[in-house]
Amino acid sequence: MAVSVSELYGKKILTLGGRMLGDVKGVMLNLDTGEVSHLLLNDMGNLMRSSNLRNDFIKNSISYKRVRKVSDMIVVSDQA
């Protein structure tokens, strides 16, 4: 599925089971492949100021591998 990175910002993220996870506040790219690696539920500036960056990143990001559909919202698998 090919979409512009800018199209992802602000979209609501829901699981296949219907649980709302939040809105896309940022996107992490894999610079080696040029592909999206994670969707961020908090903006990167806030995450970088965290005293526990690793745990906050895990809690506030969704692996793009979980994405099943991108339309007016993003649907992700229930399992991490």
N, C-alpha and C positions, 0 to 999 in steps of 0.2 A: 504494500500500500504506500503510495507516494503522496505526501502532503508537504506544504510549505511549513517550516518551523514557526513562522509568524502566525499561521492559522491555529496553532495549538494553544497559544496564550489565551487565558480567560475561559477556556472551555471547561465545563463541568466534567468530573470523572466519576463514573459509576461502575460498580462491579456487575458481573453477569447476574448476580443475585439481587441487584437493585439497591445496594448500599451506596450512599453518597460518600465519596472520599474527600472531595474538595474541588478547588479550581486550579488550573495550571497557572502557576506564578513564574515558572522558569523552566528552562530546558537545558539538559546537559548533553553535550555532543562528544562522541568518541572521535578525536581529531585524526586518528590513524585510519578510520574507515569512513568518516564523514557522516555517520549515522547517529540518530538520537539514541542515547543510552538510558536516560532517566527523565521523567517528568517531575518537576518540583512543586510541592504544595505550599512552599514558603519561598520568598525570594532569596536569591543567593546571598545578598548582603546580610540578611538576618542570620542565615545559616553560618556564614563566615565569622560572625561575632559570637557564635555559641562557644561556651566553655567546654562542651562535649560534642564536638563537630561530628564525629563518627556516628554516635547514637542518634543525634538530631537529623543527620542526613538520612539514615535508615528509616526513621519515623516519618520524615517529610518528603520522601521520594518514592516513585513507583518505577520499577524497571520497565522500559519500553517493550521488552519481550512479553509482558503481560497484556499489551494492547491487542484487542480483538477487533475493534471497529472505531473509526473516526468519522463522525458526521457533525451534527450540531452539538454533540457531546462525545466524550471518549468512553468506550466500554472496555473494561479490563477483566481478566480472569480473577476469580475469587482467591486463588492461591498465589502466594508470593513466589 
